[in-house]
Amino acid sequence: MWLTDARVVDVVRGQIRDGVSVEISGGRIGAIQKQPGAGERRSLGGRYLVPGLISVHTHLSVVYPFSAHDENENPGLTVLRAYQRAQDALHAGVTTIRCVHELNRADLLLAEAARAGWADVPRIVGAGRALSTTDGHGDGGIGCAIVDGPEAFREAALAELDAGCSHIKVFITGGIAKLGETFDHPEMSLEEMRATVDAASERDTYVVAHAASSLAINRALDAGIRSFEHAYDLDEDTARRMAAEGVFLTPTLCVTRSQEWMKWKGFEDFQIETSLQVGPMHLASIRRAVAAGVTMVNGTDYPPGDPIGGTSVAVHEMNLMEGAGLHPKLALAGATSNAARLLGLESEIGTVEQGKMADLVAVDENPLADVSAMRDISFVMQSGRVVRDDRPAP
């Protein structure tokens, strides 16, 4: 198949290759050239062709309100709920997701079903169960592994990796979902963090941390953690250190800027109020990270394919990142090329290049000028298969 009359977006260089045809063969991108070769043709009608979106902070099995979780839920029910969320994400143009905790390791089960050809979902990079200390942020009936002490963290991390996880998720501070939590109190010791990082390193992978504030983030940097979520209260010195060490930050701005969506989903009143109160601090924190040059990636904490404000949560987050001062090219890279680097999949996905997986979306306007163009995705392809095309050629 040839996708013709396309404007290919280079998300790394920030350039447009206009009026080209893209060959799709064996699920991958073949030649990219002015004239198509022989075979089936599908005109994009001048639309901008962008890499498929990558969401790196996803919970497919989550229940709202969080208090409605049942740790003893039948895994079949958990996977069915996750399946619907994953399908919504794919339809919205999110062709790869990184899960960062799922009840009953639903991400691993769903990924296995997809490999067998039984489930039509995004590429899933799973964490299985997250690790939390007793009474920590993850200790609240949501199915995390609850452990204490360096050796227990090491053993729990290896157990998740043995189960098929691609990375390890830990909670190193409180957040906004539980009453009485603070951002400043670290929930893991340096020794516990190092033990977890050592276990991940043995399997050539990494640790991602729910992290609200600078004290815990600096401790985690000392331990070798390289992927951080939220950063509700990040100071300038820590932001500069994160940039210098080349770690990744998933700001999840939508967590503190989506109160109407939270009401619709049934969040508890205190969670909505807390998110509203934390919002200004969170935005200022991410602006400091942007100014320092921290590498940003796109993740939502909410199901990325859910509708919000006329688009998907994943694109909503992209808009919020641009609003926090991130250049449109970098906001787009956060959901494509930079996200692929974080996942270690940069040779397979994240850019429109010959030899890479044919994960593609198309929009009418230039997203390098304004990422709001991504609000109107009209074409989605994953691994060379057309998922949807809202404006096929006559």
C-alpha positions as CSV (number, residue, x, y, z in Angstrom):
1,M,0.0,0.0,0.0
2,W,1.0,3.6,-0.7
3,L,-0.2,6.6,1.3
4,T,-0.1,9.3,-1.3
5,D,-0.4,13.1,-1.2
6,A,1.0,13.3,2.3
7,R,2.9,16.0,4.2
8,V,5.3,14.0,6.4
9,V,6.1,15.6,9.8
10,D,9.7,15.3,11.1
11,V,9.1,15.5,14.8
12,V,12.9,15.6,15.6
13,R,14.1,18.3,13.2
14,G,10.8,20.2,13.2
15,Q,10.4,20.0,9.4
16,I,7.7,19.1,6.8
17,R,8.4,17.0,3.8
18,D,5.6,18.0,1.5
19,G,3.8,16.2,-1.3
20,V,5.3,12.7,-0.8
21,S,4.1,9.1,-0.9
22,V,4.8,6.6,1.9
23,E,5.1,2.9,1.2
24,I,3.5,0.5,3.8
25,S,4.8,-3.0,3.6
26,G,4.8,-5.8,6.1
27,G,3.5,-3.5,8.8
28,R,6.5,-1.2,8.3
29,I,7.3,2.0,6.5
30,G,9.1,1.4,3.2
31,A,10.1,4.1,0.8
32,I,9.2,7.7,1.3
33,Q,9.4,9.4,-2.1
34,K,7.7,11.9,-4.4
35,Q,5.9,9.4,-6.7
36,P,4.3,6.2,-5.5
37,G,5.3,2.8,-6.8
38,A,3.0,0.0,-8.0
39,G,0.3,-1.3,-5.7
40,E,-2.8,-0.1,-3.8
41,R,-3.0,3.6,-3.2
42,R,-4.8,5.6,-0.5
43,S,-4.7,9.4,-0.8
44,L,-4.3,11.4,2.4
45,G,-5.5,14.5,0.5
46,G,-2.6,16.7,1.7
47,R,-3.0,15.8,5.4
48,Y,0.0,16.0,7.7
49,L,1.3,12.5,8.5
50,V,2.6,12.2,12.1
51,P,4.0,9.2,14.1
52,G,1.4,7.4,16.1
53,L,1.0,8.8,19.6
54,I,2.6,7.3,22.6
55,S,1.2,7.7,26.1
56,V,3.6,6.8,28.9
57,H,1.5,7.1,32.0
58,T,-1.6,4.9,31.6
59,H,-3.9,3.0,33.9
60,L,-6.2,0.9,31.8
61,S,-7.9,-1.0,34.7
62,V,-8.5,2.0,37.0
63,V,-11.9,2.4,38.6
64,Y,-13.5,5.7,39.6
65,P,-13.8,6.6,42.4
66,F,-10.6,4.8,43.5
67,S,-12.3,3.6,46.6
68,A,-14.5,1.3,44.4
69,H,-11.5,-0.9,43.5
70,D,-11.8,-4.5,44.5
71,E,-8.4,-6.2,44.9
72,N,-10.1,-9.5,44.7
73,E,-11.8,-8.8,41.4
74,N,-11.9,-11.6,38.9
75,P,-9.0,-10.9,36.5
76,G,-11.3,-11.6,33.6
77,L,-13.4,-8.6,34.5
78,T,-10.3,-6.4,35.0
79,V,-9.0,-7.3,31.5
80,L,-12.3,-6.6,29.9
81,R,-12.4,-3.1,31.4
82,A,-8.8,-2.6,30.3
83,Y,-9.6,-3.8,26.8
84,Q,-12.3,-1.2,26.3
85,R,-9.9,1.6,27.5
86,A,-7.2,0.3,25.2
87,Q,-9.5,0.2,22.2
88,D,-10.6,3.8,22.9
89,A,-6.9,4.8,23.0
90,L,-6.1,3.2,19.7
91,H,-9.1,4.8,18.0
92,A,-7.9,8.2,19.3
93,G,-4.5,7.7,17.7
94,V,-2.5,6.4,20.7
95,T,-0.7,3.4,19.1
96,T,1.6,2.6,22.0
97,I,1.0,2.9,25.7
98,R,3.2,2.4,28.8
99,C,1.2,1.2,31.7
100,V,2.4,2.1,35.2
101,H,0.3,-0.2,37.4
102,E,-2.7,-2.4,36.6
103,L,-4.9,-4.4,38.9
104,N,-4.3,-8.1,38.3
105,R,-1.5,-7.2,35.9
106,A,-4.2,-6.6,33.3
107,D,-1.6,-4.9,31.0
108,L,0.4,-8.1,30.7
109,L,-2.6,-10.2,30.1
110,L,-4.0,-7.9,27.5
111,A,-0.6,-7.6,25.8
112,E,-0.5,-11.4,25.6
113,A,-3.9,-11.5,24.1
114,A,-2.9,-8.9,21.5
115,R,0.2,-11.0,20.5
116,A,-2.1,-14.0,20.0
117,G,-4.2,-11.8,17.7
118,W,-7.2,-11.8,20.0
119,A,-7.3,-8.2,21.0
120,D,-7.1,-5.1,18.8
121,V,-5.3,-2.7,21.1
122,P,-2.2,-0.4,21.1
123,R,1.2,-1.8,21.6
124,I,1.4,-2.3,25.4
125,V,4.6,-1.8,27.4
126,G,3.6,-3.1,30.9
127,A,4.7,-2.6,34.5
128,G,2.3,-5.1,36.0
129,R,1.9,-4.2,39.7
130,A,3.5,-1.0,41.1
131,L,5.5,-1.3,44.3
132,S,4.6,0.7,47.4
133,T,5.6,0.9,51.1
134,T,3.1,0.1,53.8
135,D,0.7,3.1,54.2
136,G,2.3,4.6,51.1
137,H,0.5,6.2,48.1
138,G,0.0,2.8,46.5
139,D,-1.3,1.1,49.7
140,G,-5.0,1.7,49.3
141,G,-6.7,-1.4,47.9
142,I,-5.7,-0.9,44.3
143,G,-3.6,-4.1,44.0
144,C,-0.1,-2.9,44.3
145,A,2.7,-5.0,45.8
146,I,3.2,-3.7,49.3
147,V,6.8,-4.1,50.6
148,D,9.2,-2.6,53.1
149,G,13.0,-2.7,53.2
150,P,15.6,-2.9,50.5
151,E,15.6,-6.7,50.1
152,A,11.8,-6.8,49.9
153,F,11.8,-4.2,47.2
154,R,14.4,-6.0,45.2
155,E,12.5,-9.3,45.4
156,A,9.2,-7.6,44.5
157,A,10.8,-5.9,41.5
158,L,12.3,-9.2,40.3
159,A,8.9,-10.9,40.7
160,E,7.3,-8.3,38.4
161,L,10.0,-8.6,35.9
162,D,9.7,-12.4,36.0
163,A,6.0,-11.9,35.3
164,G,6.9,-10.1,32.0
165,C,7.1,-6.5,33.0
166,S,9.1,-4.1,30.9
167,H,9.9,-1.6,33.7
168,I,9.2,-1.1,37.5
169,K,6.9,1.5,39.0
170,V,7.4,2.8,42.5
171,F,5.7,5.5,44.7
172,I,8.3,7.7,46.4
173,T,5.9,10.4,47.7
174,G,2.2,11.0,48.4
175,G,-0.1,12.6,45.9
176,I,-3.5,14.1,45.5
177,A,-5.7,11.0,45.5
178,K,-5.6,10.1,49.3
179,L,-6.6,12.2,52.3
180,G,-3.8,13.3,54.6
181,E,-0.9,12.8,52.2
182,T,1.9,15.3,51.7
183,F,4.3,15.9,48.8
184,D,7.4,16.5,51.0
185,H,7.6,13.3,52.9
186,P,9.6,10.6,51.0
187,E,7.9,7.2,51.1
188,M,11.0,5.2,50.1
189,S,14.5,5.2,51.6
190,L,17.6,5.7,49.4
191,E,18.5,2.1,50.1
192,E,15.0,0.8,49.0
193,M,15.3,2.9,45.8
194,R,18.8,1.6,45.0
195,A,17.7,-2.0,45.6
196,T,14.9,-1.5,43.1
197,V,17.1,0.2,40.5
198,D,19.7,-2.6,40.9
199,A,17.0,-5.3,40.3
200,A,15.8,-3.4,37.2
201,S,19.4,-2.9,35.9
202,E,20.0,-6.6,36.1
203,R,17.3,-7.1,33.5
204,D,18.5,-4.1,31.5
205,T,15.5,-1.9,32.3
206,Y,14.6,1.1,34.5
207,V,12.5,2.4,37.3
208,V,9.7,5.0,37.0
209,A,8.6,6.9,40.1
210,H,5.4,8.6,41.1
211,A,7.2,11.7,42.5
212,A,5.6,14.9,43.8
213,S,8.4,17.1,45.1
214,S,12.1,17.9,44.9
215,L,13.4,16.2,48.1
216,A,12.3,12.8,47.0
217,I,13.2,13.4,43.4
218,N,16.8,14.3,44.4
219,R,17.0,11.1,46.5
220,A,15.7,9.1,43.5
221,L,18.3,10.7,41.2
222,D,21.0,9.6,43.6
223,A,19.6,6.1,43.4
224,G,19.5,6.0,39.6
225,I,15.8,6.4,38.9
226,R,15.4,8.1,35.4
227,S,11.7,8.5,34.8
228,F,9.5,10.7,37.0
229,E,5.7,11.3,37.1
230,H,3.8,14.5,38.1
231,A,6.4,16.8,39.8
232,Y,3.7,18.9,41.5
233,D,6.3,21.0,43.4
234,L,9.6,21.1,41.6
235,D,12.3,23.7,42.4
236,E,14.7,25.3,39.9
237,D,17.8,23.5,41.2
238,T,16.2,20.1,40.9
239,A,14.8,20.9,37.5
240,R,18.3,21.8,36.3
241,R,19.7,18.6,37.8
242,M,17.0,16.6,36.0
243,A,17.9,18.3,32.7
244,A,21.6,17.8,33.2
245,E,21.2,14.1,34.0
246,G,18.9,13.5,30.9
247,V,16.0,12.0,32.8
248,F,12.4,12.0,31.6
249,L,9.5,13.9,33.2
250,T,5.8,13.1,32.6
251,P,4.1,16.2,33.9
252,T,0.5,14.8,33.8
253,L,-0.9,18.4,33.8
254,C,-4.4,17.1,33.1
255,V,-4.5,15.7,36.6
256,T,-4.8,19.2,38.0
257,R,-6.6,20.8,35.1
258,S,-9.6,18.6,34.4
259,Q,-12.0,19.1,37.2
260,E,-15.2,18.8,35.0
261,W,-13.9,15.5,33.6
262,M,-13.2,14.3,37.2
263,K,-16.8,15.2,38.2
264,W,-18.2,13.3,35.2
265,K,-16.1,10.2,36.1
266,G,-17.2,10.2,39.7
267,F,-14.1,11.3,41.6
268,E,-14.6,12.1,45.2
269,D,-15.2,15.7,46.1
270,F,-11.9,16.1,48.1
271,Q,-9.9,14.8,45.2
272,I,-11.4,17.3,42.8
273,E,-10.9,20.1,45.4
274,T,-7.3,19.0,46.0
275,S,-6.5,18.9,42.3
276,L,-7.9,22.5,41.9
277,Q,-5.8,23.7,44.8
278,V,-2.6,22.1,43.6
279,G,-3.1,23.3,40.0
280,P,-1.3,26.7,40.2
281,M,1.7,25.1,42.0
282,H,1.8,22.2,39.5
283,L,1.8,24.6,36.5
284,A,4.5,26.8,37.9
285,S,6.6,23.6,38.6
286,I,6.3,22.4,35.1
287,R,7.1,25.8,33.7
288,R,10.3,25.7,35.7
289,A,11.1,22.2,34.2
290,V,10.4,23.5,30.7
291,A,12.7,26.5,31.3
292,A,15.5,24.2,32.6
293,G,15.2,22.0,29.5
294,V,14.0,18.8,31.2
295,T,13.0,16.2,28.6
296,M,9.2,16.0,28.7
297,V,7.0,13.0,27.7
298,N,3.3,12.7,27.3
299,G,1.2,10.8,29.9
300,T,-2.2,11.4,31.3
301,D,-2.7,9.2,34.4
302,Y,-6.3,9.0,33.0
303,P,-7.2,6.6,30.1
304,P,-5.6,8.4,27.2
305,G,-8.4,7.7,24.7
306,D,-11.2,9.2,26.9
307,P,-13.0,12.2,25.5
308,I,-12.5,15.6,27.0
309,G,-13.2,19.0,25.6
310,G,-13.8,17.8,22.1
311,T,-10.6,15.7,21.8
312,S,-8.9,12.9,23.7
313,V,-7.2,13.1,27.0
314,A,-3.8,12.4,25.4
315,V,-4.1,15.4,23.0
316,H,-5.6,17.5,25.8
317,E,-2.3,16.8,27.8
318,M,-0.3,17.8,24.7
319,N,-2.2,21.2,24.6
320,L,-1.5,21.7,28.3
321,M,2.2,21.0,27.9
322,E,2.3,23.6,25.1
323,G,0.4,26.0,27.4
324,A,3.1,25.5,30.1
325,G,5.7,26.9,27.7
326,L,6.8,23.8,25.8
327,H,7.5,24.6,22.1
328,P,5.0,22.8,19.8
329,K,7.8,20.6,18.3
330,L,8.7,19.5,21.8
331,A,5.1,18.9,22.9
332,L,4.7,16.7,19.8
333,A,8.0,15.0,20.4
334,G,6.9,14.2,24.0
335,A,4.2,12.0,22.5
336,T,6.3,10.5,19.8
337,S,10.1,10.5,19.5
338,N,11.1,11.3,23.1
339,A,8.5,8.9,24.4
340,A,10.0,6.2,22.1
341,R,13.4,6.9,23.6
342,L,12.1,6.5,27.1
343,L,10.7,3.2,26.2
344,G,13.8,2.0,24.5
345,L,11.8,1.6,21.2
346,E,13.3,4.5,19.2
347,S,14.5,2.1,16.5
348,E,10.9,0.9,16.0
349,I,8.5,3.7,16.6
350,G,8.3,7.5,17.3
351,T,9.2,8.9,13.9
352,V,8.1,8.5,10.3
353,E,11.2,6.9,8.8
354,Q,11.9,4.0,6.5
355,G,12.1,0.7,8.3
356,K,10.1,1.7,11.3
357,M,6.7,0.3,12.3
358,A,3.9,1.9,10.3
359,D,2.2,3.6,13.3
360,L,0.8,6.8,11.9
361,V,-1.9,9.4,12.4
362,A,-2.9,12.3,10.1
363,V,-4.3,15.7,10.7
364,D,-5.4,18.6,8.5
365,E,-3.2,21.4,9.9
366,N,0.5,21.6,10.7
367,P,1.0,20.4,14.3
368,L,4.5,21.9,14.4
369,A,2.9,25.4,14.3
370,D,0.3,24.6,16.9
371,V,-0.3,21.2,18.6
372,S,-4.0,22.0,18.6
373,A,-3.9,20.6,15.1
374,M,-3.8,17.2,16.9
375,R,-7.3,17.7,18.3
376,D,-8.7,16.6,15.0
377,I,-7.0,13.3,14.1
378,S,-8.8,11.8,11.1
379,F,-6.6,8.9,10.2
380,V,-5.0,6.2,12.4
381,M,-2.8,3.3,11.3
382,Q,-1.0,0.8,13.5
383,S,1.6,-1.7,12.3
384,G,0.4,-1.0,8.7
385,R,-3.3,-1.6,9.4
386,V,-5.8,1.2,8.9
387,V,-7.7,1.6,12.2
388,R,-9.8,4.5,10.9
389,D,-9.9,7.0,8.1
390,D,-12.6,9.6,8.6
391,R,-12.0,11.3,5.2
392,P,-11.2,8.6,2.7
393,A,-10.7,9.7,-0.9
394,P,-13.7,9.3,-3.1
